[in-house]
Amino acid sequence: MQRARIRWHIPVFLAPAVLVYTAIMIFPLFNTLRLALYSKVDQERIFVGLDNFRTLFFDPIWSEQFWNALGNNFWFFIVHMLVQNPIGVALAAILSHPRLRFAALYRSAIFIPTILSFVIVGFAWKLILSPIWGIAPSMLDFVGLKSLFVPWLGKEEYALTTLALISVWQFVGIPMMLIYAALLSIPEEILEAGEVDGITGISAFWKIKLPLILPSIGIISILTFVGNFNAFDLIYASQGALAGPDFSTDILGTFLYRTFFGFQLQLGDPHMGSAIASGMFAIILIGVCIYLFGIQTRMRRYQM
Amino acid sequence: MKRNFLKLALLSTALTATSAMAQDVTLNIESWRNDDLVLWQEQIIPAFEAKHPGIKVNFTPSAPAEYNAVLNSKLDAGSAGDLITCRPFDASLALYEAGHLSGLDDMDSMSNFSDVAKSAWQTDDGAVSFCVPMASVIHGFIYNKDAFAEVGVDVPTTEAEFFAALDKFKEDGTYIPMAMGTNDQWEAATMGYNNIGPNYWKGEEGRLALIAGEQKLTDEQWVAPYATLAKWGAYLGDGYEAQTYPDSQNLFTLGRAAIYPAGSWEISGFNTQADFEMGAFKPPVQNAGDTCYISDHTDIGIGMNAATEHPEAAKTFLAWVGSPEFAAIFGNALPGFFPLSKEPVDLADPLAKEIVGWRGECESTIRSTYQILSRGTPNLENETWGASVAAIKGASAPADLGAELQEGLASWYEPQQ
């Protein structure tokens, strides 16, 4: 019997991707998880087990910050789900309308903010909303609604929602594009068959198109979830590492940054920082698992 | 042929590079003062290099807010510069304890500095100094002289006069009475609480009593500044809640605001930006004739990376930083950063001269939260930022703020328990 030849080309071709991915993703991830189990006492790193997590969840000083950041993060996510994704779907539905003129122009204009850097977006919006130089107060003044102007980014009750909406403004192009692609892939015959049965116009959207694009909406939701719980840049660029006013815009990313690298007189603590990073990883992992096993497997797919 | 040529070219560049290294030592300076880049490149470094051929100096600053984080990462990775600009107190003490900074007591030039000047960069027992003191900053208020003349306001010396002046500007309406925002938070604590506070807690007396555990943050002298800050909110202009630090600077230098709660570090920037005459007044005292206290905060020092490859050259540079020559260049190039050397330096800038003159009239102290008290979690300095903002916005009562800070401090600081 002939011995099976070792197929060398498989490991050779896999090697670059595996090596690079291991070096820059898998190793740092596990090293972070490991780092969370240590602490530094008198310049020496000692193993403390789950002590950092006990501090994070049960020490009142830490847990208050953690739950505040987590709560803010959920609000950030909810605003995206309630505003960004419905608007994205609506824009896609309008764009895919065959009689809309200049569709390509609108599509590009709405998508362009997505490719801008967070720093530019944060800075530009900070200027737009600035009570001193911003155009927001003067525009409101122009239509006689100056009394509605509030220094939104400086008020505890509005700052986080304002930032979430800025982020929505920046990223609404992504769900729009994905849904737009999904809508275009719906065959004409199905819509025509529906028309024969008397389903036209807006009800064609609700009864035929929406069920067919549900899987895409699911994907968008999970992308939004992962993106929001990893968010950091926009808050840091516009509100700084202390996520003011009074920590009202503090999300897990800024909390992690402040703890890991330190801030002003507060020295960095890589071990507590890693504990927070591990917490973030766990939250995202759980969220993705709920989606993958709880929702995606039950979603009905239609043969098109 | 072509390839050979390339090799040759590479080899020759490599050779010239190594031969250059053999002659010259290059020192890199880590700093957060990116505003001073030009001054270092055009005045300080040439002056040093002219006297010390063979040593090249590179000034490589990073953004102030990121400096500590960036520096710590670089030091841990072994890629930090030879010379390290030192933040005062614990940030640098931690670097020394971690073995990143060298002790400097064997240097002669350290005797040019007083003990108070050195205190920001010493071990708690004062046994080892690890940074050469460079400069301190003084807090107070900078004002627009033209605005004061136009509205007819006298320069205030007491608190009552101070608020009367603000009222007058508010009534007049031409100028925003005071330019400060709470968006970035630190100004409220640094230019607010720690600016006016020393008059309440009597400077060093109160600060040291707090460290010793004899006074508490709930005591009247520590709470009263918050009550005063609470009155500031009404004079800060529309939307001060979202006003950033650069916004405030621009409002003042554009001549739209009358008073700017300041640190002296603003002087050089304001001199180039503002086209009106500026003056300065001390933090107002409660009653005329009271002893005044100013925050004369040791702010910058410079030390040597313990892992440097060129300790001799680095020490040569540090010795020069401790010399009167450097103090004169630095003090005049950067009006508002006042040299700490024992020998007084003659300053040319009138505003800087006015402010440094307060050293003779008032008792000096440093910011209350910097020494020892910001060592634990929660961090008292960062908490003070939030508390000062809350006071100005009127979000919390002064007594509650004091109680909250005291609780946080007592949770980890033994003398306060």
Chai-1 contact restraints between the chains, C-beta under 6 A:
chainA,res_idxA,chainB,res_idxB,connection_type,confidence,min_distance_angstrom,max_distance_angstrom,comment,restraint_id
A,I61,B,P378,contact,1.0,0.0,6.0,A-B,restraint_1
A,P131,B,D238,contact,1.0,0.0,6.0,A-B,restraint_2
A,P131,B,G239,contact,1.0,0.0,6.0,A-B,restraint_3
A,P131,B,A242,contact,1.0,0.0,6.0,A-B,restraint_4
A,I132,B,D247,contact,1.0,0.0,6.0,A-B,restraint_5
A,P151,B,G239,contact,1.0,0.0,6.0,A-B,restraint_6
A,P151,B,E241,contact,1.0,0.0,6.0,A-B,restraint_7
A,P151,B,A242,contact,1.0,0.0,6.0,A-B,restraint_8
A,L153,B,A242,contact,1.0,0.0,6.0,A-B,restraint_9
A,G154,B,N183,contact,1.0,0.0,6.0,A-B,restraint_10
A,G154,B,E241,contact,1.0,0.0,6.0,A-B,restraint_11
A,G154,B,A242,contact,1.0,0.0,6.0,A-B,restraint_12
A,K155,B,E241,contact,1.0,0.0,6.0,A-B,restraint_13
A,L242,B,Q185,contact,1.0,0.0,6.0,A-B,restraint_14
A,G244,B,Q185,contact,1.0,0.0,6.0,A-B,restraint_15
A,D246,B,G386,contact,1.0,0.0,6.0,A-B,restraint_16
A,F261,B,A69,contact,1.0,0.0,6.0,A-B,restraint_17
A,G262,B,N68,contact,1.0,0.0,6.0,A-B,restraint_18
A,G262,B,A69,contact,1.0,0.0,6.0,A-B,restraint_19
A,L265,B,S374,contact,1.0,0.0,6.0,A-B,restraint_20
A,L265,B,N379,contact,1.0,0.0,6.0,A-B,restraint_21
A,L265,B,E381,contact,1.0,0.0,6.0,A-B,restraint_22
A,Q266,B,N379,contact,1.0,0.0,6.0,A-B,restraint_23
A,Q266,B,N382,contact,1.0,0.0,6.0,A-B,restraint_24
A,L267,B,A94,contact,1.0,0.0,6.0,A-B,restraint_25
A,G268,B,N72,contact,1.0,0.0,6.0,A-B,restraint_26
